[in-house]
């Protein structure tokens, strides 16, 4: 049965991708891309990658779609007719695809427990991490403890992407009385639904943040979900209101503070006489030390991801307001 | 039949990669190119997650009665890659917004002509 679900979902994914090629209406393309992300999240669940599915659903279907729609608002929604011939690209794609398919024939069969990929470090993570780190969720143990360096690097990349977007677009707003009302404040239903949904979304984000050690979730997902709540607020009540709730300047400081919090855990463990990000030094009992370390760095990740996602949305939103002024 | 089932995941992944690749090299509109790039990216993620799957295993969260877990390492790498991916996508999209402001168009051939005219 599981194989059948997998077969059907993958076929649907292929059809969605195929449709994206031929559509000229970019709004439909972006919506199909949202569907594509949801489908791939389902496939990740069926492949046992629950944490990844969680991230893909909130990031791919949520934030990316919003950002792409924001871009479309600034650049127009239809693609112009392409006069170039598509024979050469098609040829390149077919040749590359054939080579890759030929390559897959040498790959070990799907799902076999003796595949080389399961032989190296994975058994150690699966057998030792519940004892060494003391968390049931191995993905969190590997992410935050064994591979804490990687995760620090990735958090820094996310932070630098925010710097890039802010340098390119900026979040300045024109403070004059003639700017039209932004947001959808006139819609009573939207307003009341948003008001009741937003607190629940934030509560859920906090749950995902602090329960990530035991179930699927963690700082990355929680940050994106919390940002989604504020994006909903900004869409319904308008950017000026959102700017009053969380100022763009404050967000920029939050993004940096998250990275600093993460790095300072590493420095603190060095000061205690250990290596960088060696959580065993944080408490007398190594397992308790691991717990403290993971909770704090996940919090740092969550804060940075939240602040970066929301700042990026602010940048696109305020750009749209400036361009679309009457 | 088992042969097809054993490689079906990989073949679909290759198909998706090629669909994304085709969009990137043939589309004229920059937003569509970014969508293509994202399709390519997701298919790479799926390749890694497929390799981490253990038949009969369960998600890598300790539960009683589970005998086999899927490989947690690809999950970690891909989870962070997704968030980094959306951050870099945002940089790409903001570059597109700036191109629109500078040239008045996001169709590749149109601003290429304008560049050639200079």
Interface residues (C-beta under 8 A of the other chain):
Chain A: X3 X6 X7 X10 X11 X13 X14 X17 X18 X20 X21 X26 X29 X30 X33 X36 X37 X40 X43 X44 X47 X48 X49 X50 X51 X52 X55 X56 X59 X60 X63 X64 X67 X68 X70 X71 X72 X74 X75 X76 X79 X80 X82 X83 X84 X86 X89 X90 X92 X93 X94 X96 X97 X100 X101 X104 X105 X107 X109 X110 X111 X112 X113 X115 X117 X118 X121 X122 X125 X126 X130 X136 X137 X138 X139 X141 X142 X143 X147 X150 X151 X154 X157 X158 X161 X162 X164 X165 X168 X169 X214 X215 X216 X218 X220 X224 X305 X308 X309 X312 X315 X316 X319 X323
Chain B: X5 X6 X7 X8 X9 X10 X11 X12 X14 X15 X16 X17 X18 X19 X20 X21 X22 X23 X25 X26 X27 X28 X29 X30 X31 X32 X34 X35 X36 X38 X39 X42 X45 X46 X49 X50 X51 X52 X53 X54 X55 X56 X57 X58 X59 X60 X61 X62 X63 X68 X69 X70 X71 X72 X73 X74 X75 X76 X77 X78 X79 X80 X81 X82 X83 X84 X85 X86 X87 X88 X89 X90 X91 X93 X94 X95 X96 X97 X98 X100 X101 X106 X107 X109 X110
